[in-house]
Amino acid sequence: MKKPIFVTIPHSGEKIPSETPWLAELPQQTVMCDVDRYVDRLYMPAIQALGLDHIVADWHRYAADLNRLPEDIDPSCVIGAKSLGAFPDGMGVHWSMTTQDGVLMPEPMSESLHHEIIEKYHRPFHQAVEDKYADFFQQGHEKVYQLDLHSMPSLGTQKHRDPGEQRAQVVISDVDGTSCEENFKNHAMDSFEKAGFQVAYNWPYKGGRVTQTYGCPEKGQHAIQIELNRSLYMDEVTKQWRADEGEALSKKLHLAIKKLIEY
């Protein structure tokens, strides 16, 4: 029987929907500023070799951020919306500016367009996650584990909780101990440390909406968020892949994930 663990990668997509043409007109450096570029490429050898089920986003996070809820909107993105405070204005389910203050949207979209984008590009991903949990439970598993994989800038920006701070190589997050059983989190941290990574816990990321939504230990759902420092494999200014570092990093990640799924 297949192990009840699967991977989600919600922010590596680079396709721009036709409903958000303003993104297609932006310079490459701006439109790629906050994309988790190459995360799918880094982890896919391990995912395939270990036979892990996976859900990987195709669409750009600036159009529909899958690590947000549909109601995470503000006036800069959707006409008539109110600021909710969960995220900085302009960085909700639709993005109107980057973490480097780059302007993404010339004007807020209509409420009807917001709902259309949610139904076409946001909901399918989350339906796939819900279905994956249901599939494993139907197979008779009492616990299912989710690895939500991301990347992060090497330094916090003014839009982050840690402006100017040098970040660890890997950050493991479990929403302050609520999204998974403690032993699973501990094993995840140990797996990455033994693979040679410097690991931090719940700082500067505690876990996004994916981890918050699906990490329900009382229901048998155990989710952790794993952030990978971009300086390990790319030029953070040009967003270009560094081949030697990237290939070596992918092998280290394979070791970490292989150790982790022994849990």
Stockholm file with secondary structure:
# STOCKHOLM 1.0

chainA/1-263         MKKPIFVTIPHSGEKIPSETPWLAELPQQTVMCDVDRYVDRLYMPAIQALGLDHIVADWHRYAADLNRLPEDIDPSCVIGAKSLGAFPDGMGVHWSMTTQDGVLMPEPMSESLHHEIIEKYHRPFHQAVEDKYADFFQQGHEKVYQLDLHSMPSLGTQKHRDPGEQRAQVVISDVDGTSCEENFKNHAMDSFEKAGFQVAYNWPYKGGRVTQTYGCPEKGQHAIQIELNRSLYMDEVTKQWRADEGEALSKKLHLAIKKLIEY
#=GR chainA/1-263 SS CCCSEEEEECSCCCBCCTTCHHHHTSCHHHHTTTCCTTHHHHHHHHHHHTTCEEEECCBCTTTSCTTSCTTCCCTTTBTTCCCCSSSCTTBSSSBSBCTTCCBCCSSCBCHHHHHHHIIIIIHHHHHHHHHHHHHHHHTTCSCEEEEEEEEECSBBCTTSSSBTCBCCSEEEECTTTTSSCHHHHHHHHHHHHHTTCCEEESSSCCCCHHHHHHCBGGGTEEEEEEEEEGGGTBCTTTCCBCHHHHHHHHHHHHHHHHHHTTC
#=GC SS_cons         CCCSEEEEECSCCCBCCTTCHHHHTSCHHHHTTTCCTTHHHHHHHHHHHTTCEEEECCBCTTTSCTTSCTTCCCTTTBTTCCCCSSSCTTBSSSBSBCTTCCBCCSSCBCHHHHHHHIIIIIHHHHHHHHHHHHHHHHTTCSCEEEEEEEEECSBBCTTSSSBTCBCCSEEEECTTTTSSCHHHHHHHHHHHHHTTCCEEESSSCCCCHHHHHHCBGGGTEEEEEEEEEGGGTBCTTTCCBCHHHHHHHHHHHHHHHHHHTTC
//
